[in-house]
Amino acid sequence: MKNQEKLAIVISNHNKGKSAVDCIASVFASEQLDVNTYVKIFVIDNASDDDSQSVITSAYGDQITFTHSDIDLGSCGGLNLGIEQALRNGFEYICCLGEEITVAPHTLKVMLDYMATSPSTGLAGGKVYHRHMPHYIQQFGISVDFRHCRASMLYADTPDSENIPNFVYCDAISSCCMMVRADAIHKVGLMPTENFLYWDDTEWGYRIRQAGFEVVALGAAHLYHAASPMHRCDNTKVNYYMTRNCMNFFMRYTKPEACNKMSIVLLRSVFEAFYLHRMGHAHNMAQSDVAALLDAVNGVSGKAADDRILENDDNGLGFVSFFQEQEFVYMEDDDPFLEQVIRQINPDLVFMQLPSPGAVTIVRCDSILGIKDFNFSLDFSENVVYIDKNYRILATREDMDLIKNYEPALQLFLYAMQPMVFRRIARMRGIENHLLFEMSDT
């Protein structure tokens, strides 16, 4: 193929050597693509403190370019190190892969062909499936929602079907698998290292799209991700970086006239997370929420200080432990994906076809904090639970009382914190605080 020699694969690994070996193996198994001759693989071991280096080099040491960093560069820093090596070697296309990703045999060929024949495309991805539930999509492109100040993984947890489009034009692609054109990197720069972890791929994709390139996810490019939707991190790093970097993104890119509404949406989101951690008695996670907020409004970026990342004491508001203890459940509405998740927690659980006093009734909602009218009485032997789209669960009267007090507490929080957010936005943009407020739609 004409452009094969222009493809570089960059894999950044941190303490997942065996998964990285599986990822590399899937690349070498690619069909219609002579990997050994025309594709170069750059593996960055990002300060692993396990046996990753020996595991990877013993398996593929003579077939890859391996670099070990003694310093934890974060996900974006590790990928940037490999991307820089690929650019120095003159590669026109660079495909970044997460160490927990495996690619289907045809995937790299599909992505490379599309990039080679679509010069307007700066960034491309594929359809990522849950490896443990391969009929369900984990993500299929990323959409940035400025109205709600969030980035959404498109088609997440949706069963695959012929109704899913073949091409999704979007704002960004997950760094677990993204193929980027070198020309786009020359125009917008490397991945934003100030994020360190999380939101780096979203911000990079957004910059590439703002620079005039198309960003697209390809339905014919199939990938499989090992991470489970119920995976629990041992510390609060996900919580901290996702919160801080999300705030920084929207404070940086939201149009001035929308900054007032944006600040309220962002602060409401942070307070919601804080309140839910309070409900779950997750003191460390609540501290992480506050630390991320303060660091965002004070302009702190890069790798977090050690006292910001604590032990994860969040038990998911009891989601896992609750269903481990149940024998019978009844779901008010059919939800095949939720049922699969619950069955993985407790394979012996019996799903009833009709409500029963001996079975827990599951009621779905968008957010447990948004419940205004409890359609089911919790007097029903305490056997009714509410589960929202993020697997947060309301199962006790204590939870219900906290929810009733949520709105008054939120209003006090917004009153105290919104001026700090406006001051930070003004500093980021180099304008006077009062001018920003006057431009904003109040």
N, C-alpha and C positions, 0 to 999 in steps of 0.2 A: 504493500500500500504506500502511496506517495508520501503521506505525512507521518508514518509510523515512527521514524527516527526522531521526531520532534516531541515525543511524549515522555514526560518525566512523572514518576509516581513519588509522592512525598508522604511518608507515614511517621507520625510522631507518637512515641510510646512513653507511658509513665507507669511502671510497675505492672504491666500486663504483657509480659514477654510471650507467654504461650498464645494469647489471643493475637498478638502481632504476627507470630509465625503462621497462624491460620489465615490471617489477612494476606500475608505475602504469598502463601500457597495458592490462594484463590486468584491472585494476580497472575501467577505463573500458569494457572490453568485456563487462562483466557483463550478463547477461540478466535481464529481468523486474525490473530495479532501475534507476531513473532516477538514475544517478550524478551527472550534471550538475546536477540540480535538488535532489535530496534527500540526497546523501551529500557529506560534506566530507572532503578529504584533507589531512592534516598531514604534511609531510615534514621530518624533522630531519636536517640534515647534521652529523654528529658529528665535527667537527674534521678533515675530509678535507683532505689536502695534495696532492690531484691535481686534475683538472679537473671533479670531480663537481658542484660548484655550478653551473658554466656549462652542463654537459651537461643537468642536470635542469631548470634554470630556462628554458633555451632551448626545451626540449621542452614543458614544462607550466607555466611560470611563472605564467600568468594563470589557471590552473585549479586551483591548489593553494595551500595556505598553507605557505610555505617559511621555515624558520628555520635559520640557520647558527650552530653553537656553535664558538667559538674554542678551547674546552677539550674534551679527550676525556673524555666523561662515562661511557664504558663502554656496553655494550649496554642495560643497565637504565636508566642515566641518560638516554640518548638517547630511549628510549621514554617514560620518565617525563615528559620535557619536552613531548612531544606529547600524552601522556595528560592532563597538567595543562591544556593549552590546550583540549582537547576537553571536559573537565569544566567549565571556565569558560564554555564556550559552551553548556552544558546538555545535552550528548549523553547519552542513556541507555545506548547500546551503543557500545563502542569495540573496533575490530578492529586488532590489531597485526600487521604483516607484516614479515618479513625482506626485505632488499633483493634477495636471490637467489631469492625465491619468486615464482611466477606462479600465479594462481588460475584455475581453470576457469570458464567463463561462468556456470554455475549456482551456484557455491560460496557466494558472499556471501549470495545469496537464501536458500539452504538454511540457513545458519547463523543468519541474522537471524530467519527464520520460527521456527526451533526456540527461540531465546532468547525471542522475543516470546510464545510459547505455553507456555513452561516456566519459570514464575517461580522455581522452586526451583534453576534452573541459574545458577551464578555465572560459570562459565568454560566455553567450548566451543572445540573445534578440529576439524580434519578429518583426512582420510587423505592423508598426504604421500608422494608417489612420488619415486623417483630420476628426474630429468629425462632423463638419458642412458640409463636403463633403465626406461621408464615402466610396465612390467608388474610391477615390483618395488616393494614398499612400503618407504619409508625409515623411517617411524615412524607410529604410530597411537595416540597417547596415551603418557603416561609413568606408570610404576608405581614407587613408592618401596618398596624392600625393606629393612626394618630388620634382618632376619636376616643379610643379606650386606652391608649398608651400601653400597647402590648404588641408582642410579635407572636403570631399564631403559626403552629406547625399545621400546614394544610392537610386535610383528610386524615388527621391523626385518629388512630384506633377505629378506622372505618374498614369494613370488609371490602376486599378488592372485588370489582365487578366491571362489566363492559360499559357501565354508565360513567366510570371515572374517565376524564379526558386523557388523551394521549400526550398532550403538551400543557403544562401549567406555566404561564408567564407570571412571574412573581417578583418580590423585592429582594430576596436573598435565598441562599442555599446553605444548608447545614454543612459545617466543616467535616462532618463524618464522611462525606463524599461530595466533593465539588471539583469540577474541572474548570480552570481559569485560563484565559488567553493572556500571554505575556504582555501584549500591547495594553491590555486593561490595567495590569499591574504597573507598567511604566507610567500610565496616566494618573492613577489614584494612589499609588504607593502600596507598601506591604500591608498586611493585616494590622489593625490598630492595637499595638502592644499595651496601651494604657488600660485596656480592659483586663488583661492577664488571663482571665477565664470568663467564658460566657459573654454573649452579645458581640463578640469580636467578629464572628462570621456574619451576623445580621448587619452590623454596621458596615463591614467591608462590602457586602452585597449591595447595600443601599448606596454606598459611594460609587460603586461601579455602575449601577443603574442611573444615578444622577449624572454620571459622566457621559451618558448617551448610549451605553451598551444595553443589550437585552439580557435579562436573567431568566432562565427557563429550566424547569424540571422535566425530564423525559420519561414518559411512561414505559418505554421499552427497555430502559436501563434499570435492572433489578439489583437491589442490595439487601443484605440481611444484617440487622443490628442485634447484638447479644443482650443489650441492656433491657431489663424488665421494667414495666411501668410501675412496679412496686419496689424497685430497687431503693435501698436506704443507704445514704452516705453516712460514714462514721462521724463526720464533723459538720460544721455549719458553713462550709465554704460555698456550696451551691446557693444556699440562702443568701449569704452575704454578697457574692459577686453578681448574682442575678438581679438583686434589688439595687445595688449601687450602680451597676452598668446600665440597667434599664432607665434609671433616673437620669444618668448622664446623657444617654442617647436622646431622650425626648427634650431635655433642657437644651441640648445643642441644636437639634434639627427642627423643632416645632416652629411654625411661623409665628412672628411676634403677636399678631392679632388673636392667636389661639392660646397664648401662654397662660392666661388666667384660668381657663377651663382645664388646660393641661396640668397645671399645678395642683388643682383640686383632685383630678383623677389620679395622679401619681401618689399624692399624700393619702388619699382614700385607700389605694391599693396597699401601701405600706402599713397603714393602720389596721387594715383588715387582716394582714398576715400576723401582725403583732397580737391582735385580739384573739385570733384563732390559736396562736401558740399559748396565750394566757389560758384559754379554755382547756388546752391540752396539758397544762402544767409543764410546758417546755420552756423553762427559764432561760437556758442558753440560747435557744432559737430566738426568743424574744429579744435578748440582748443583741443578737446578730442583726435583727431588723433595725434596731435603734442605731447601732454602729454604722450600718450601711447608709442609712438616711443621713446621719451626721457627716460621714465622709463625703457623700455626694454633694451636700450643700457647702462643704468646706473645701471642695476641689481636690480631694485625695483620689489618686488613681494608682494604677500599677498593682504590684503584689501587696496584699493586705498586711498590716502589722500583725505580729503573732497573737496579740490579745484580742484580735477581731475574730479569729477562727477558733471555735470552742468545740467541745464534744457535743455531738448531736443527741439531745435528750428528747427529741420529738418522736412520739410513738404513733404518729399519723392519726391522732385523735382516736386511737383505739381501733382503727379499721382492721388491722391484721389480727390483733389479739381478740377482738370481739368475735370475728367469724371462726377463729380457732376453737372457741368455746361453745358454738351453736351446733344443734343437731338438725333442725328443720328451719327452712326459710320460705317465704312467699314473696315474689316480686310483683308489685302492683303493675308495672309496665315491663314488657319484654325488653331486655338489654343483653344480647348475647355476649358482648365483650365483657361487661361487668360480671356476668355469670361465669365466664371462663376465668377471670381474675380470682373470683371467690373460690372456685373449684381448685385452683392451684394452691390457695391458702389451706383449704380443708377439703380434700378429695372425698371424704365420707359424708359430707353435708348433703342432705336430701332437699331438693327443690320441690315444693308442693305446688299443685295446680290450682288450688283454691285456698283462700284465707283459712287459718286454723288457730284456735287459742294456743296450741302448742308450738306454733311456728312464728318466727320473727317476720314481720311484714316490712319490706323495704320500699320506701317512697323516694323517688328521685327528684332532685331540684337543681337549679343552676348554682346556687350558693346557700349554704345553711344560714349565713348571716342575713340573707334576704328574705327569709321566711317571715311572713306577716300573719298568716292565718294557718294554724295547725289543723289540717283536715282530719287527722287521726288523733284521738285522745291517747296520751301516753299512759292513761290509767289502764289501758288494755294490757294488763300484766307487764307493763313496761316493755312490751314486745313490738313496738313500732320504732324504726330508726329511719332517719333521713340521711341520704347520701347524695352529695353534690358531684359535679362533673370532675372535681379534683380529688375525689375519694375521701373527702372530709365527712365525718359522720357525727350526727347528733343523736344521742341515745339516752341522755339522763335529764332529770329536772334541773340540775345545776347548769347544764348547757343551755337549757331553754331560758333560764333566768338571765344568764349573761347575754343572750341574744336580744332580750327585751331591753337591755341597757346599752346596746351597741350604739344607736344613733346619737343619743346625747353626748356620749363620750367622744364620738367621732367629731362632732361639731366643735367641741372644745379644742381638740387636737388641731383641726384645720385653722382655727383662729390663732393658735400659737405658732404654727409652723409655716404658713403660707408666705409671710413676709421674708423668711429666710430663703425660701426657694426663689422668690423674685430677685433677691439680692444676688444670688448665685448666677441666675440666668443673665442678669445685667453684666456681671463681671466676665462671664464667658464670652459675651458678645461685644464687650467694650463700649457699652452705652450706659447712660444714667438710669438708675432704678426707676425714677418717676416717669422717664420717657417711655420705658418699656411698659409700665403699667398703663400709661395713656394710650399706647398703641394696642394694648390687649383689649379684647371684647369683654367688657365687664357686665 
